[in-house]
Amino acid sequence: MTSPNPPLPSRGFAVFGIVLAGQVVSMLGSGLTGFALGVSVYQRTGSATQFALVTLCVMLPVIVLSPLAGALVDRWDRRRAMLLGDSGSALCTLALAALLWSGRLDIWQIYLLLAVSSSFAALQWPAFTATTTLLVPRHQLGRASGIAQLGVAVSQIVAPLLGGALLGPIGVRGVLVLDVASFLVALLTLLAVRFPRPEATAEGVAARGSLLREAWHGWVYIRQRPGLRAMLLLLAATNFSLAILQVLVTPLVLSFASVEVLGVVLAVAGCGMLAGSVAMSVWGGPPRRIDGVLGGLLVQGLLLFLGGVRPSAALVAAAAFVFLFATPIVEGCSQAIWQSKVAPDLQGRVFAVRRMVAWSTLPLGYLLAGPLADHVFEPLLRPGGPLAPTVGRVIGVGPGRGIGLLFIVLGLLVLAVLAVASRNPRLRQVETELPDAQ
């Protein structure tokens, strides 16, 4: 009797591991740069809006340019696409360093070069995920996704910690040098390996044409497969709540605890992401991967609700740990479904459109989080506020309780969206109704 999770093949997975290691080092360097430049912008301007624009300049180009980047990935050799992405981002970092050394680095130049660097980075994710399908057997894609999520989690946790420790001793200049070195590591790992080329499929040949036509075909492909479309729209809807959570968890904790306690809460939350990634890389997800997606979102909706009930650091930390523990499971299972069902020669454009749609709600959540908290929910639960005599008797009144109520509402919305989506038979049966890609 064979094991349900046989060992990963050494050769293809070795290439996957080498490339992933280089990309994780690159992500760590980019995270350091983003942290350092964000701090620099805030110190120079004192504006939270200017600080937020740093994140926006990194995110928007990826969202807008993803379809074109995905079509290019399907046209080109994927290793070369990743080399171009890393090389372009490295040149942008060098330009930032040169301007800083010459004393001519203005705020608008930071925004511009971050946006250009992000445009090159738009090639990375569709090229890497599409190549993973060619390197890793289908039954091990869940594990590979978990390992990739582990790398992302490590870089996201280490970057701000390392950035805070390094920014004083070496300054922004030193951080930029480290980022350039991280890109060199990524480039060397890519130069050391070769990727297999995907076999052409009938649908891939039929979709050839102009770059815009091939980019548009990514959405056509998804639209023609209701199960994949339903899963994508479900994740886009829940990402809206995730964006608000990311913005407001800090002011929620600071409304009843110290900065030191906030640091502990965020560290515990990061450990949840790390633990979930390890679990997914070892486990590989349930036999029906859609159960991992729906089950993980159910857990996250419940934890959003519970995290807002009481002003307790222990409760918020525990809820954040489990919430982020579920994130790699949801993303890993979803990723494995897409990699199994989409033909390899179409994965660049399809995955890029998928990312564009899934991320499209994040900027909206970032923009609405502050106004919703400050002007809608916080006033409701101030002493003497409209909901203070009713809801306030259950969850409390005063600073931060409005944000807690917003989290409760978001948790209920996630559960409601999940309940509606789960009634869709195309979504529930997406793995059996759609044949595996050849």
C-alpha positions in Angstrom: 0.0 0.0 0.0 1.5 3.3 -1.0 1.7 6.3 1.3 -0.9 9.1 0.6 2.0 11.6 0.7 5.0 9.9 -0.9 8.4 11.7 -0.8 9.0 14.6 -3.0 11.1 13.9 -6.1 14.6 15.1 -5.5 15.5 16.8 -8.8 12.4 18.9 -9.6 11.9 19.8 -6.0 15.6 20.7 -5.6 15.2 23.2 -8.4 12.0 24.5 -6.8 13.8 24.9 -3.4 16.8 26.7 -4.9 14.7 29.2 -6.7 12.4 29.7 -3.7 15.4 30.3 -1.5 16.7 33.0 -3.8 13.2 34.6 -4.0 12.8 34.6 -0.2 16.2 36.4 0.2 15.0 38.9 -2.4 11.7 39.4 -0.6 13.5 39.9 2.6 15.7 42.6 1.0 12.6 44.3 -0.6 10.9 44.2 2.8 13.8 45.9 4.4 13.7 48.6 1.8 10.0 49.1 2.1 10.3 49.4 5.9 13.2 51.8 5.7 11.7 54.0 3.0 8.4 54.1 4.8 10.0 55.2 8.0 12.1 57.8 6.1 9.0 59.2 4.3 7.1 59.5 7.6 10.1 61.1 9.4 10.5 63.7 6.6 6.8 64.5 6.2 5.1 63.6 9.4 2.1 62.6 7.2 0.3 59.3 7.6 -1.1 59.8 4.1 2.3 60.1 2.6 3.4 57.0 4.6 0.4 55.0 3.2 1.3 56.1 -0.3 4.5 54.0 0.0 2.4 50.8 0.3 0.0 52.0 -2.4 2.9 52.5 -4.9 4.1 49.0 -4.2 0.7 47.4 -4.6 -1.1 49.2 -7.4 1.3 48.4 -10.2 1.1 44.7 -9.4 -2.7 44.8 -9.5 -2.9 46.9 -12.7 -0.1 45.3 -14.7 -0.7 41.6 -13.7 -2.7 40.6 -16.8 0.0 41.9 -19.2 2.8 40.4 -17.0 1.0 37.1 -17.0 0.7 37.0 -20.8 4.4 37.9 -21.2 5.3 35.0 -18.8 3.4 32.6 -21.0 5.2 33.9 -24.1 8.7 33.9 -22.7 11.0 31.5 -21.0 9.8 31.7 -17.4 13.3 31.7 -15.9 14.2 34.7 -18.1 11.0 36.4 -17.0 12.1 36.1 -13.4 15.6 37.2 -14.3 14.1 40.3 -15.9 11.9 41.0 -12.9 14.7 40.7 -10.4 17.2 42.7 -12.6 14.7 45.6 -13.1 13.9 45.8 -9.4 17.6 45.7 -8.6 18.3 48.6 -11.0 15.5 50.7 -9.3 17.1 50.0 -5.9 20.4 51.1 -7.3 18.8 54.3 -8.6 17.4 55.0 -5.2 20.8 54.5 -3.6 22.5 56.7 -6.1 20.0 59.5 -5.6 20.3 59.2 -1.8 24.1 59.2 -1.9 24.0 62.3 -4.0 21.6 64.1 -1.7 18.9 64.5 -4.4 16.4 61.9 -3.3 13.0 63.6 -3.2 9.7 62.0 -2.0 8.2 61.9 -5.4 11.3 60.0 -6.7 10.8 57.4 -3.9 7.2 56.9 -5.1 8.1 56.7 -8.7 11.0 54.2 -8.3 9.0 52.0 -6.0 6.2 51.9 -8.5 8.6 51.0 -11.4 10.3 48.3 -9.2 6.8 46.9 -8.4 6.0 46.8 -12.1 9.0 44.6 -12.7 8.1 42.5 -9.7 4.7 41.8 -11.3 6.5 39.2 -13.5 7.8 37.3 -10.5 4.7 35.7 -8.9 3.0 34.3 -12.1 6.3 33.1 -13.4 7.2 31.3 -10.2 3.8 29.8 -9.5 3.4 28.6 -13.1 6.9 27.0 -13.0 6.1 25.2 -9.7 3.5 23.2 -11.6 6.2 21.9 -13.9 8.7 21.0 -11.1 6.4 19.5 -8.5 4.0 16.5 -8.9 0.3 17.3 -8.8 -0.3 15.4 -5.6 2.4 17.4 -3.8 1.3 20.9 -4.9 -0.3 21.6 -1.5 3.0 20.9 0.2 4.9 23.0 -2.2 2.5 25.9 -1.7 2.9 25.5 2.1 6.7 25.7 1.7 6.4 28.8 -0.4 4.1 30.4 2.2 6.6 29.5 4.8 9.2 31.5 2.9 6.8 34.4 2.6 6.0 34.3 6.3 9.6 34.2 7.3 10.4 37.3 5.2 7.4 39.2 6.4 8.2 38.5 10.1 12.0 39.0 9.8 12.0 42.1 7.6 10.4 44.6 10.1 12.4 43.2 13.0 15.7 43.3 11.1 14.8 46.7 9.6 14.2 48.2 13.0 17.5 46.8 14.3 19.5 47.9 11.2 18.1 51.3 10.4 19.9 53.0 13.2 23.4 51.6 12.7 23.5 51.5 8.9 20.7 53.9 7.8 18.7 53.8 4.7 21.8 53.7 2.5 23.0 50.5 4.1 19.5 48.9 3.8 19.5 49.7 0.1 22.9 48.0 -0.3 21.6 44.9 1.4 18.6 44.9 -0.9 20.8 45.1 -4.0 22.8 42.2 -2.5 19.6 40.2 -2.0 18.7 40.7 -5.7 22.1 39.4 -6.6 21.5 36.2 -4.6 18.1 35.7 -6.4 19.8 36.2 -9.8 22.6 33.8 -9.0 20.1 31.1 -8.0 18.1 31.6 -11.2 21.3 31.4 -13.3 22.2 28.1 -11.6 19.1 26.2 -12.7 17.0 25.5 -15.8 13.2 25.3 -16.0 11.3 22.8 -18.1 9.1 24.4 -20.8 5.4 23.7 -20.7 3.9 21.6 -23.5 1.6 23.6 -25.8 -2.1 22.7 -25.4 -4.8 23.1 -28.0 -6.4 25.9 -25.9 -3.1 27.6 -25.5 -2.5 27.6 -29.2 -6.0 28.9 -29.9 -5.5 31.7 -27.5 -2.4 33.1 -29.2 -2.6 36.6 -30.7 -1.8 40.1 -29.6 -0.5 40.7 -26.1 -3.8 42.3 -25.1 -5.8 39.4 -26.5 -3.6 36.9 -24.6 -3.9 39.0 -21.4 -7.7 39.2 -21.8 -7.9 35.4 -22.3 -6.8 35.0 -18.7 -10.1 36.4 -17.6 -12.0 34.5 -20.4 -10.5 31.2 -19.1 -11.7 31.9 -15.6 -15.1 33.2 -16.6 -15.8 29.9 -18.6 -15.1 27.8 -15.5 -17.8 28.8 -12.9 -16.1 26.8 -10.0 -12.8 28.7 -10.4 -14.6 32.0 -10.8 -16.7 31.4 -7.7 -13.6 30.6 -5.6 -11.8 33.7 -6.9 -14.7 36.0 -6.1 -15.1 34.4 -2.6 -11.4 35.1 -1.9 -11.6 38.7 -3.3 -14.6 39.4 -0.9 -12.8 38.0 2.1 -9.6 39.9 1.3 -11.6 43.1 1.9 -12.0 42.1 5.5 -8.4 41.1 5.7 -7.3 44.5 4.5 -9.3 46.3 7.2 -8.0 43.9 9.8 -4.4 44.7 8.8 -4.9 48.4 9.2 -7.0 48.4 12.4 -5.5 45.7 14.6 -2.8 48.1 15.8 -5.2 50.9 16.9 -7.5 48.2 18.4 -4.7 46.9 20.7 -3.3 50.3 21.5 -6.8 51.4 22.7 -6.4 49.2 25.8 -2.7 48.1 26.0 0.8 49.5 25.7 3.1 49.5 22.7 5.1 46.7 24.3 1.9 44.5 24.5 1.2 45.4 20.9 4.6 44.1 19.9 3.9 40.8 21.7 0.5 40.5 20.0 2.0 41.1 16.6 4.8 38.6 17.3 2.2 36.0 18.3 0.2 36.7 15.2 3.3 36.3 13.0 4.1 32.9 14.7 0.6 31.8 13.7 1.4 32.5 10.1 4.7 30.6 10.5 3.1 27.7 12.2 0.4 27.4 9.6 2.9 27.4 6.8 4.9 24.7 8.5 1.7 22.6 9.0 0.7 23.1 5.3 4.2 22.1 4.1 4.2 18.9 6.1 0.5 18.0 5.7 -0.2 19.2 2.2 -3.9 19.9 2.9 -7.0 17.7 3.0 -7.8 15.3 0.2 -10.5 17.6 -1.0 -8.7 20.9 -1.2 -11.8 23.0 -1.5 -12.6 21.8 2.1 -9.4 23.4 3.2 -10.4 26.7 1.5 -13.9 26.8 2.9 -12.9 25.4 6.4 -10.1 27.9 6.7 -12.4 30.8 5.8 -15.0 29.6 8.3 -12.3 29.6 11.1 -11.2 33.1 10.0 -14.7 34.5 10.1 -15.3 33.1 13.6 -11.9 34.5 14.8 -12.7 38.0 13.4 -15.9 37.9 15.4 -14.3 36.7 18.6 -11.3 39.2 18.3 -13.7 42.1 18.7 -15.8 40.9 21.6 -13.6 42.0 24.5 -10.7 44.5 25.0 -8.2 41.7 25.9 -4.7 41.4 24.6 -4.7 37.6 25.3 -8.0 37.2 23.3 -6.7 39.3 20.4 -3.4 37.5 20.3 -5.0 34.1 20.4 -7.5 35.1 17.7 -4.7 36.6 15.5 -2.6 33.4 15.9 -5.4 31.1 14.8 -6.5 33.5 12.1 -3.1 33.7 10.5 -2.5 29.9 11.1 -5.5 29.4 8.7 -4.2 31.7 6.1 -1.5 29.4 4.6 -4.0 26.6 4.5 -6.6 28.6 2.6 -4.0 30.0 0.2 -2.1 26.7 -0.2 -5.3 24.7 -0.9 -6.5 27.3 -3.3 -3.2 27.5 -5.1 -3.0 23.8 -5.5 -6.5 23.7 -7.1 -5.5 26.3 -9.6 -2.2 24.7 -10.4 -4.0 21.3 -10.9 -6.8 22.6 -13.1 -5.1 25.2 -15.4 -2.9 24.1 -18.3 0.7 24.9 -17.7 1.1 27.0 -20.9 -1.8 29.2 -19.8 -0.9 29.6 -16.1 1.0 32.8 -16.4 -1.9 34.9 -17.7 -4.6 33.0 -15.7 -2.7 33.3 -12.4 -1.9 36.9 -13.1 -5.6 37.8 -13.6 -6.5 35.7 -10.6 -4.1 37.8 -8.5 -5.4 41.1 -9.9 -9.0 40.2 -9.0 -8.2 38.7 -5.6 -6.1 41.8 -4.7 -8.5 44.4 -6.1 -10.4 44.7 -2.8 -7.3 45.3 -0.7 -6.8 49.0 -1.6 -10.5 49.6 -1.0 -10.2 48.0 2.4 -7.1 50.1 3.2 -8.8 53.3 2.1 -12.1 52.6 4.0 -10.6 51.2 7.2 -9.8 54.6 8.8 -13.0 56.4 7.9 -15.2 53.5 8.9 -13.5 53.3 12.3 -13.2 57.0 13.0 -16.5 58.3 11.6 -18.9 55.4 11.8 -18.1 52.7 14.4 -16.2 54.5 17.1 -18.9 57.2 17.6 -21.5 54.4 18.0 -19.8 53.1 21.1 -18.5 56.3 22.8 -19.9 56.9 26.2 -23.4 58.2 25.4 -23.2 56.9 21.8 -26.2 55.5 20.0 -25.2 51.8 20.7 -23.7 52.4 24.2 -26.8 51.3 26.1 -27.3 48.1 24.0 -24.3 46.7 22.3 -22.0 48.6 24.6 -23.4 46.6 27.6 -22.0 43.4 25.9 -18.7 44.5 24.3 -18.0 47.7 26.3 -17.8 51.4 25.5 -14.9 53.8 25.0 -11.9 54.0 22.7 -11.4 51.0 20.5 -14.8 49.4 21.1 -16.1 50.8 17.8 -13.2 49.0 16.1 -14.1 45.9 18.0 -17.7 46.2 16.7 -16.3 46.6 13.2 -14.4 43.4 13.6 -17.5 41.6 14.8 -19.5 42.9 11.8 -16.7 41.9 9.4 -16.6 38.4 10.9 -20.4 38.1 10.4 -20.0 39.3 6.8 -17.3 36.7 6.1 -19.5 34.0 7.5 -22.5 35.2 5.5 -20.5 35.4 2.3 -19.1 31.9 3.0 -22.6 30.5 3.6 -23.9 31.9 0.3 -20.8 30.7 -1.6 -21.0 27.2 0.0 -24.4 26.7 -1.6 -22.9 27.0 -5.0 -22.5 23.4 -6.4 -19.9 24.6 -8.9 -17.7 25.8 -6.1 -18.2 22.7 -3.9 -17.5 20.3 -6.8 -14.7 22.3 -8.5 -12.2 19.6 -8.1 -14.4 16.8 -9.6 -16.2 18.8 -12.3 -13.0 20.3 -13.8 -10.5 17.8 -15.3 -6.9 18.0 -14.2 -4.7 19.8 -16.7 -2.6 17.5 -18.9 
